[in-house]
Structure formats: structure tokens, C-alpha cells
């Protein structure tokens, strides 16, 4: 666990095997050698091209596995995790022209958000029945957060993220992109129903560096462009992926089970992106917060829409608690 210092910062701890998001050597992927490859007619130009494509795909999958599973002990990698990775690779291969940013687009977003989207680290604690006065630390998880307010005079910084990223934390720190230091944070306001939370950091030197992102005042529409920004899979490198708003609907939030408005997108959102920024690439305003994905779905991911975010921010400003209405009606049979 990071050691506190008087100014609320810590040096980034060295990697260790007991924290899932620390960087350790990833398991190597390998291809089985044998008779399958020998059936290819290497004298055929089409076969040689197919063989080359297979080799490139295999190498890409290997590189992706090393990156995505970095920091996860091999014994904790489940078949379901591998299946999800293969599904993501398959989807990316089919839609690489639409979901990858060009070099110019990536540079644009990097310049605009490098100091606006931070990585969040939370050590989670659970009850220790053997020693009730001391919680048992479950491990460290990471997510993302969006800077929405900065007071350079006082050094107060407000960051928007998901409730599930910071809930039940034993200790909470944030780290800006490219920084070796972590800054201690506290939860200011949380609403589990909408899976949103505000955390704060006080540091004048950090406030001088960070830049808030403007929050949009209305929801994006279906087919609007969106760019998701965050730190997927515990990576310390900020990433950007683009997509479109596929639908605006009402669904039960995985965090709370409460049915609320939600925005569905085809932008690829992975664990670690939660709490980050979903921006309108044309206005660079926040239009949603990435927070969940459909298991087994091909790039079916969800954002907390900005209408829910703004309602949450108004409640936080006035120290209110919302109770969302629920008619408890279940529809069965027929088209839904």
C-alpha cells in the first residue's frame, strides 16, 4: 500500500504479484505446431497470402494478450477472460477502419485530454471476522476519472467517475497521465443507483497542471460520434477509441439494478475504462461516462448519458439524495 507523504502524494509503488493491475510479465501465447499448417499449398499465391494473414493475426493476438493480461497472475486468467479477448480481437479485425483513430485524431485527443482524464487506484477492503478492527485487503483495482472542476488558488480538484470504481475502498489515489506520483483522493459524493461518484484531490501543483473537461448540457443522439478515453486493463497509458451512439434506451444498471436511461455504443470499452470520459469529438464536451459492457457481446458497451450525469451533479451541488422511481413492472413474452 502506498505510503502517505505530507503533501498527499506518493511515489508509484513497485509492481507486485498481489495487485491485479500492477505490471508483471504477461503469459506468452503460442501456436500449436502440427499437421494443420502442412495442408496449406504454399505454392499457391492465394494460400501464401492466407498463411501470411494468419501469421499476422496470430502475432496481433499474441501482442494483444501480452498487453491485456499484463499484471494478472497466470492462475487468475480464466477461459471466460480469454474468450472475451478473442471476441474483442475478432470485432476489431472486422471494424478496424471505424474504431481506430488516425495519427492526427489521436494526437488531437491526447493534447486535449492528457491532463483531463486520470487513472484511479483503489485498494478494496472486506470485513475481517478474525480481527474485526482491521479490514482484510482484497487487492488493488483501477479505473478512470474525468476532471470537471479545478480551483488553482485553493488547489481543489473535482473528478467524476463511477461509483463501482471507488466503492468500499481502503485507500484511494489518482495518477495523471505520464506522472510517476499518485495523489491521495477522497469521495465527496456518491450515488450507487446511477453508478456515479465525485472524488476530490487537493494539490496546488497538480491543479496548475490539470484542465477540466466541459460537460455537455444535452444527450447525444443516435448515430452521433463518440470517443471513449481512459486506462483499460490497468494500463498506465491513456487510450482513445471511437465509435457511435447506437441507441438511447432504459436498462437496469449492473451496479444497482435500477432501470435508468443509458446510451449504447459500439466503442470498445474494457475494464479500466470505467469512470473515464466519453467525448463528442467535434465539440470535445463530455457526453457520457463509460460504465458497463454486455458479456459475450461484440462491442456492445454502455455509457451513463449526460442527462443522468447532470442530474447527479445538481444533486451533489445541493447535497441531495435522489430516489429513482420504479414501477416494478416486468414484461414477459413477445417482442421486447
C-alpha positions, 0 to 999 in steps of 0.5 A: 500500500502506498505510503502517505507523504505530507503533501498527499502524494506518493511515489508509484509503488513497485509492481507486485504479484498481489495487485491485479493491475500492477505490471508483471510479465504477461503469459506468452501465447503460442501456436500449436505446431502440427499437421494443420499448417502442412495442408496449406499449398504454399505454392499457391499465391492465394494460400501464401497470402492466407498463411501470411494473414494468419501469421499476422493475426496470430502475432496481433493476438499474441501482442494483444494478450501480452498487453491485456493480461499484463499484471494478472497472475497466470492462475487468475486468467480464466477461459471466460477472460480469454474468450472475451479477448478473442471476441474483442480481437475478432470485432476489431479485425472486422471494424478496424477502419471505424474504431481506430483513430488516425495519427492526427485524431489521436494526437488531437485527443491526447493534447486535449485530454492528457491532463483531463482524464486520470487513472484511479487506484483503489485498494478494496477492503472486506470485513475481517471476522478474525480481527474485526478492527482491521479490514482484510485487503482484497487487492488493488483495482483501477479505473478512470476519472474525468476532471470537471472542476479545478480551483488553482488558488485553493488547489481543489480538484473535482473528478467524476467517475463511477461509483463501482470504481471507488466503492468500499475502498481502503485507500484511494489515489489518482495518477495523471497521465505520464506522472510517476506520483499518485495523489491521495483522493477522497469521495465527496459524493456518491450515488450507487443507483446511477453508478456515479461518484465525485472524488476530490484531490487537493494539490496546488501543483497538480491543479496548475497542471490539470484542465477540466473537461466541459460537460455537455448540457444535452444527450447525444443522439443516435448515430452521433460520434463518440470517443471513449478515453481512459486506462483499460486493463490497468494500463498506465497509458491513456487510450482513445477509441471511437465509435457511435451512439447506437441507441438511447434506451432504459436498462437496469444498471449492473451496479444497482439494478435500477432501470435508468436511461443509458446510451449504447455504443459500439466503442470498445470499452474494457475494464479500466475504462470505467469512470473515464470520459466519453467525448463528442469529438467535434465539440470535445464536451463530455457526453457520457461516462463509460460504465458497463459492457454486455458479456459475450457481446461484440462491442456492445458497451454502455455509457451513463448519458449526460442527462443522468450525469447532470442530474447527479451533479445538481444533486451533489451541488445541493447535497441531495439524495435522489430516489429513482422511481420504479414501477416494478413492472416486468414484461414477459413474452413477445417482442421486447 
